[in-house]
């Protein structure tokens, strides 16, 4: 899989999304392992925090849940005996 080292600003320009949405996406990608922080780029003579650089995979596939197979019996849970 190919990767690129990008700041959030650079990545937001590539995917054509606003900075805030891209920040949330990159945080999610770091959490699930599709990206990792690899450094920062402090510009000499400028104030403020340096921009973090992330190594980002060129593509990813996300499956949020799996549908049960049709032949699999579904478990049921009885609420009998539950005291509210």
VENDA-V159797 format. One record per pair of residues at least 12 apart in sequence whose C-alpha atoms are under 7 Angstrom apart, sorted by sequence separation. I is the first residue (numbers start at 0). GAP is how many residues later the second one is. D is the distance in Angstrom with one decimal. If there is no record, write none. Layout:
I,GAP,D + I,GAP,D
//
This chain:
39,12,4.2 + 38,13,5.9 + 39,13,5.1 + 7,14,6.6 + 38,14,5.1 + 7,15,6.3 + 36,15,6.9 + 37,15,5.7 + 36,16,5.9 + 37,16,5.5 + 36,17,4.3 + 37,17,6.3 + 35,18,5.4 + 36,18,6.3 + 34,19,6.4 + 35,19,5.3 + 34,20,5.4 + 35,20,6.9 + 34,21,4.5 + 33,22,6.5 + 34,22,6.3 + 33,23,5.9 + 6,44,6.4 + 6,45,5.9 + 6,46,4.6 + 5,47,5.3 + 6,47,6.1 + 4,48,6.2 + 5,48,5.4 + 4,49,5.4 + 5,49,6.5 + 4,50,4.4 + 3,51,5.5 + 4,51,6.3 + 2,52,6.2 + 3,52,5.4 + 2,53,5.3 + 3,53,6.8 + 2,54,4.4 + 1,55,6.0 + 2,55,5.4 + 0,56,6.8 + 1,56,5.4 + 0,57,6.9
//
